[in-house]
Amino acid sequence: KQIPAIAGIFILGRVTVESLLSKGIEVPK
């Protein structure tokens, strides 16, 4: 399966946000 570029960016962004939250860093929404 091929993931559309936009979906890939969205998923990557979510993973980044969750990793920051797991480190206890506040992320503005």
N, C-alpha and C positions, 0 to 999 in steps of 0.2 A: 504493500500500500504506500502511496505517496502522500505526504502531508503538505497541504498548501502552505506557502511561505508565511502568510498572515497567521495561520494556526500555530505554526512552529514558533513564531515570535511571541505569540500570546502565551504558549506553554512555557517557553523559556523565561518570559517575564514573571510568570506565576511561580516557577521554581526559584527564581532569584528572590522574590518577595518572601516566600516561605523560608528560605535559608536565612534571610536577614532577620525574620521574626524569630526563628529558632535561636538566633544569637542574642536576642533581647534588644534588637535595634528597632526604634520606632520608625514605621514607614508611613509617610503621609499618603492619604488615599486620594 
